[in-house]
């Protein structure tokens, strides 16, 4: 049976190539909004963190009507750290819009998401976006896209991809490399209808729905989202849920929802090819199959790449514990992390010998950092260890994850950047022009070598460098990487910082705190200018005497402290330190707060 009234597509692209803006334009021109001017920009980035960072983190589904056809659209993340989101939703779609910047061309994340899409056998349509900008070079970029398809071993059918030229910001698409001011997205809609395969399946066969996403409603509880591969569902129907071990449990559907624009619409029934949200299955998980309870037909589970980075998350044990957070116990932490693992398939959560500490593994620093930022905003307190790379022990020996690093650097900073990468075991693959006065560098580098590199790279290039990296695979361990020695300024007593004490401390290094900041003994308050740790009193007050001098009443001039954000702290923390995270604060502290015990541990290590 054929569903010619439906097209299911994903939108995939590198970060900032305009896929979410293109979805905005498609929603505006589809006619489903009474007043399109009331729509906000980047309407699909509904999460606060997505809006703040300007990136898509979670894949989301919407639908538009074009003539008599429903086009279900899935907006996907463009960052490789959230590749689990991309791999999950590809089973729901038959085609993909590959959005490429007409100036920059295919970028590293473009390669990553396209590789996943081609492997899933999806029909691609290439959209060259930002054609209205100066520097657009459509012919060269199309050649680069074709080379990328060939490099990724696309099939002959996939290589015959249609090309559209667009300005998502203006809401215009064209079949020719000329953007007319009075254009619209009609050529794009027509191409989707003509080129993207419609769903084909059997409405009378046993029901099959692979759960690819979870949603939550305060009244309905957990809800499963997936595409009906075959069969039909109706309200109050009894279904079977096949878990990862093959066991079947029964459940009754209380609600069936479809999508139209940004709204959920209630349905009495749905059939093969529809993307639906189902309520009434309280303990459903991603990767399970919803099927006929009497004739179960499970689908292959979702397979995603393994995590490469791990951290320890524990209960906050600092003297300031419990002052700012609402959820501070190990039970709260455990419940929250287990819930996250259910809907974030690329995440792994394990319990450790210590009941108050959990090992959490993910795709990269951004993947883990977003989780920690979400938790602190929800009111959780925790302390986090230095991120570590996950090694694999094989019969051939110890293997470590390797990353393919892409850098676009202004010509004058190429030398200093290469000096940064030398001690990190990086091997250069390619060096060429990336644009006027810009050099593109490509390296193979151990994932260990990238820990803490982003901040150093941004500082070295004065913020003008662009960095991307992709997981390449595993290769034999390449030996220890010497960390640049970095000393810390450590508070020696609890109290509130004073300008008088900080004036003396700032001569020793860079401060993380300003005057009037509560501190405790063992808290890292700055970076020492020397490679060793220095303990000092930042709460010392000026003695009051009746002596006068010509300089006694001179004002104290403090340099602004370096702001310690969560991302910076995760890159900055050393192996003997922890990051204390609360809803209002991010602090660095020594793992052992007591000064005497720290000295004893140091002697034992020596």
N, C-alpha and C positions, 0 to 999 in steps of 0.2 A: 504494500500500500504506500502511496505517495502523499506527502503533505506539502502541496505546492503553495499553501497559504502561509508558510513559515520559513524564515531564514535565521539560523543561529550563528552569530559571528563573535569573535574576540578582537579586541583592538590591542596590538602589541607594538612596543617601540622602546627606544632608549629613553632614559630620563630627560625630560624637558624638550622632547621633540614635538609635543603638542597633541597627544592622544586624548587627554581629558578635555582640552579645549575643543577638539573635533567632536567629541560626544556632546558637549554643550550646544554646538552649532546644529548637530543633527536633531537634538531634542527641540531646539527653538523652531526649526523649519518643518518639523513633522506635523505641526498643527494640533498637538494634543494639549497644549497650554492655551488657556483663554487669552492670557496676556503675556507673551514671551518676554517682554521687557522686565517683568517681575522676577525672572530667573537670576540667581546670583552666578558669578563666574565660578568655573570649576565646581559645578554643582554635584558631581559624582564624588569629589573629595570631601565627604561629609564628616570625616574624623578631624578633630581639632589639630592633631599632630600633622595630618596630611596638609591641612591649610597653612599651618605655620612653616612647614619645611618645603612646601611646594612640590611634594612627591606623592605618588599613589602607593599606599602600603597594603591595603586590602582590596582584593578583587570584588567588584560589585556588578550586579545585573540590572539592566533596565530594558525597556521595550518601547518601540515606536510603531506607528501604523503608517505604511506608505501604500497608497491606493488600497487594495484589499489584502495586503500582505503584512503580517506581523514580523518585524525584525527584532529579535532578541539580541541585545548588545552586552558583552561582558568587558568591562574596563579592567585592565590588568596592571600590576606594578611593572615599572621599567628597571628597577634596581635588582641586581643578581642576588642580593641578600634576601629578597622576598621571592625567590624563584619557586618556592613551595607553593605560593599562591598561583603562579602561572601553570605549573605542572598539574595542579588540581583541577583547574577549570577547563583544560583543553579537551577533556572527554565530553564536555557539554556542547561543543560547537563543531560545525562542519567547515567553516572558513575563517579567515583572519584578515583584518586590515593591517598591513605593516606600514606604520607611519615613519617616514624618514625625513630628516631636515634636509632641504634642498641645497643648503650651503655646507653643513658639516658632513653629510653623507652617512653611511652606516657606521655606527659606533659600537664599542665592545658589548654593551647590553643588548643592542639590536641583534648581534650575533647569537647571544645566549638564548633570548626568547624565540628567535626565528628557528634555531636549531631544535628546540623543544616542539615547536609547531609543525615543522616539516617531518619530524620523527613520528608525530601522531597522525600523519597523512592528511593534513589540513590544506585546503585550497587557499592560496594567498592572493590578495590584491594589494599592490604597492601604491601608497599615497605619498607623493612628494609634497611635504608641507612647507609653509613659510616661503612660498613662491613670490610673495609681495616684498620680500626683504632684498636689500642690496646684497650682491655677492651670490645670489642663487645661481647654481650651475647644474641644471637638470640633466643634461646629457652625460656629463662626467659621473654624476651620482648614480644614474641608471646603470652605467657600465659597472660601477663599484658594487651595486646591488646584485647584478647578474653574476659577477665574480664570486660574491658571497654565497649565492644560491648554489653555484657549481661546487664551491669549496665545501659546502655542507651536504653535498651529495643529494640534491633535490632530484625528484623524479622528472621525467620528460614533461609530464602534465603540469607539475608545479613550476617548471621553468618557463612555461607559456603564460606567465602572470600578466594580467592587465595592469596598466599604469594610469593613475590620475594625478593631476597637478592641482594643488589646493592652497588656500589660505584659510586655515581653521578660524583664525581670529576674525576674518571678515565673513566667514560662512560661505565661501565660494570654492567650487571644484570644477575642473575642466578636463576634457580628454586631450587637449592640446597644451603645450607649455606656455600658454599665454593666459593670464588671469584678467578677465573683463570685470570692471567695477559693478556692472549690473547683473553679475552671475549669481548662481545659487548652488546648492548641493544636489540638485536633481541628477546630474551625471553620475554622482557617487551612488545615490539610491538606485538608479537604473542598473549600474554595473553590479551592485550587490545582488539585486534580484536576478540578473541574467547569469552571473558567473558563480555565485555561491551555491553549492548543491543543496537541494531541499531534503528534509528528513525522509528516509525510506525505512519501513519496518512493518510489523504485523500487529494490528490492533487486537486481534483475537488470541495472540500468543500469551503465555504467562507473563505477568507484570515484571518489568525490570527497571529499577531506578538506582543508579549509583550515587550515593550521597557525597557531594563534592564540597559543600559549604554548610556551616551551621549558623543559625540566627537565633535570637532570643527575644521573647515578648514577655512583659511583666504579667500578663494574664494567661497566655497560652503556653508559657514555658519554652523549652527547647524546640526548635523547628529545623527540619532537614530540607536542604535545597539540592535539586538535581534535575537531570533531564530524563524524561521517560523514553527509554530505548525501545521498549515494545510493550504492548498491552495498554490498559486503561485504568484510571483510578476514579473513584466517586466518593462523595461525602459519606461518612460512617462506615466505609468499607473496612473489613478486617484484612490486614496485610501481614506478611511474614518479614522479619528482619534477620538477615544472615550476617553474623559477626565474622571477625577475622579468622576464627577457629572453625567456621562452618556450622556452628550451632544456630538453630532457627528459633526465634521467639515471636509471639503474636502481639499485634497492637491494632488499635482502632483509630482511623483517621477522623479527627474532630473538625479540622479546617483544611481547605485547599485554596492556595493563593496563586495568582499569576501576577504579572507586572504590566503596567502601562505607564510609561513615563517614570516618575519618582514614586508612584503610589502602588501599594499592594491592592489587588482587586480580588474579591472572593469569587470562587468558582464552585459550581455544583459537581463538575467532573472535568477531567483532562485526558488527553490521549497521546499516543506515540508522537514524539517530536517536541512536545511542550516542555518548557522549563518551569518547574513548579516549586512552591514552598509548602511543606506538609507539616501540620501540627497534630499532636496526639501520640507521638512516639517519644516518651520522656527521656530515654537513655540511649538515643541513637548517636552514632559516632561517624566521623568522616571515613570514607572507604568501605562502609557497610552497604549491602544491597537490600533495597526494599522490593519484595517480590510476592508471588502468590504463596500463601502459607501451605497449601496442599501440594503444589508443584513448584518447589523452590528452584530458581534458576539464577544462582549467584554470578555476578560479573567479576572479572579480575580486579583485585584491589589496586588502589592508587600507589604507584611506586615513585618516590622522590629521592633526590640525591641525599647522601649522608651529611650530617653536620660536620663542620671542620673546626669549630672553636667551642671552648667550654669555660664556664665560670662557676664559682661556688657562691650561692646566695644563702645567707644565714640571718638569723634573728639579730636585730641591732643590740649590741652589748655595750655601747658607749655610755658615759655618764649622762648624756642628754636623751637616752632612749625613752620613748613614750611621751615626750613633751609635745610633739607636733603631729604624730600619726594616729590614725584611728585603729588600724589593724597592725598589731605588733608581735603577736605570738607565732610560734612555729605552726600551729594548726591553721591559722589564717594564711600564712605563706604557702603551706602545702596545698590547701584547697584551691588557692588562686593559681598556682603553677600547674596543678593537675587539670584545671579547667582550661588553661591556655593550651596545654598539650593536646587536648581533645580537638580544638579547632585550628591549631597551628601545626600542620603536619610535618613541617621541617624542624620542629623543636623536639628535644628529648629532655625529659626530667627524670632524674634518678635520686633515690634516697641514699644517704651516706651512713657511715657508722655513727656519726653524731646526729641525733634526732632533730637538732635545730639547724642543720645545714643541708642544702640540696644542691646537687650537681645539675646544671642546666647547660645544654649544648645547642648551638644554632649555627647558621650559615656564615655569620660574620659579626664584626663589631656593631654595625648598624642594626642588624637583626636583633641582637641581644639588647642593644641600647634602647631601641624603641619599646621593647617589652618592659624594661626597667622604668622608662619614662611614663608609660601607661600606668604601671603599678603605683608609682609615687603620686600620680595625679588622682588615683582612686583612694589614696589615704594610707598606703602601706609604708612601713619603715623596714629597712633591711641594711645589711652590710654585704659588700661584694668583693671578691678577690680579683687579682690580676687575671685577665683572660689568658688562656693557654691553648695552644694548638693540639688537636687530637692526632696522636700517632697511631700507626697500625703495625703490629708485630706479625710478620709473615715468615714462611720458611726461607725466603731470600734475605731476610734481615729486617731491620727497622725501616718503615716507610713513612714519609711525611707528606702532607698536602702541599701542592705547588700552585701558585697563582700566575696568570698571564697579566702583566702590568702594562697599562697604556698611559703615557704621560704626554700632555701637550704643554710645552714650556717655552716662554720667551727666550730668544736666542742667547741673551746675556746671562741667563741662569742655568744653561745646560751643564757647564762645568761643576758648579756647586751641587746640583742635583745628583750628578753622577758620583760625586764624592760621598754624598749621603748614602747611596745605594751600594757602594763598594763593600763596606763591612757587613752588609746584610745578605751577602751571598747571591746577589743578583747577577744574572747573565744577560748581556744585551743580545737581542734578536734582530732589531731593525732600528735605523735612524734615518729620518727623512723630513721633508717640509710638511707642515700641517697648515700653513697659511702664511700671510705676510709677517715676517719676523717671528715666526713660531716654528718650533722643531717638535716633531713627534718621536718619542722614544718608546720602544717596546722591550720588555724584559721578561724573563722567567725568574721567579723569585720564590723562595720558601714562604709559606703563609706566616711563619714566625717572623720573617723579616719585615712584614707589613705592620706588625703591632707597633703602634706609636709613630708610624711613618707619616701619616696624613698631616698631623700638626707640624712636624718638622718641615715637610714639603711646602705647606702653605706659607709658613714663616720664611722659608728660604726664597720662595718665588714672589714674595710680597703680595700674596693672594691672587696672582695672575695665572698660576699653574692650574691645569685641569687633570684630575687623576681618576682612572677607572681600572678595575681589575676583575678578572674572571677566574673561577676555579678551573684548573687545567687537569688535575688528576693527582696521582701519588707517584713519588719517585724515592730512591734510597736517601736516607738521612744524610744531610750534607755537612754535619758537624756543628759544633756550638757557634752561636752568634754572640759576639761580645756586645753587651749593652753599653751605651755611652754612660760613663759614671755620672751620677747625679745625686747630689746631697740634698737633704731636706732641712728646713728650719722647723724644729719641733718645740712646741710649748712645754714648759717645765712645770707649770702650775695652772690650776683652774682660776677663772675670773673673767673680767671684761677687759679687752685690750684698751690701752691708752695711747694717745698721740705721742707722749713723751717716750714710752717704751718702743713704739713702732718706728720712731725717728732713728733710734739706735739700731733697730733690727734691719731696716731697709738698707743700711750700709753693708750688710752681710749677704744680701741677695734680693730676690724678687718676692714680694709679699702676696699672699692670697686673701688676706683679711684687712679690713680697714679699722679705724678706731670705733670703740663701742660695740665690738663683736664678742659675744660670749665664747670662750674657749675652755678646753680641759687639758689636763696633763696627758701628753702623748699625741696630741692633735698636730697634724702638719699644717703650719701656718704660712709656709713659703718655700721657695727653692734656694738652697745655699749656692753661693757663687763658687764654692769648692766641692770636690767630689765626695766629701764626707758629711755625715749628719751633724748638725749643730743644735744643741739644746739651749734655749734662752727664755727669758721671762718677758712676755709681751704685755703683762698686766701691771708692770712696775709704775708707781706713781712718783712724781717729782716731790722731793722733800721740801717742806715749807720751812724757811728760816727767815730771820730778820736781816740777813746779809743782802746787800745790793751790789750789782755790778752793771757796767754799761751794756752787757749782752744778755742779762738775765731775762728781760722781758721781750726778747725777739720771738716772733711767731715760729711755730714748727711747720716746715714745708714737707708734706708727705706726697710721694708719688702715688698715683691711683693704683689700687691693688689689681692684680690679674684676676678676672672673673673665672671661677671654676665651674664650668658647666658639666653636665653628666658625661657628654661625649669626650670632653677634654680629660676629665678625671679617669675614665676608663683607659684612655691611651697613656696617661701619665703615671698611674699607680705602679709601684714596684712590688716585687714578690713578698717583701716583709711589711707591706702596707695593705689597708683595706679602704674601700670607698663607702662612706656612710651616706645612705640615701634616705631622705625624709620628704614629706610633701612640700616643705618650704626650703630645705637646705641640701646642699651637696658638700660633704666635707671629706678630706683625706685624713687618715689617722694611721698610726703604727698598729700592727696586729697585736703587739704586746704593749700595753699602755704604760706599765710600770718601768721606770728608768733603770732600776737595778736589775730587773729580770731581763731587759733587753741587752744589757751589757753581758750578763751571764750567758745568754744564748749566743751572742757574738763570739765570746771566748770559746764556747763549745764547738761552734762551726769552724773556727780556726784550728 
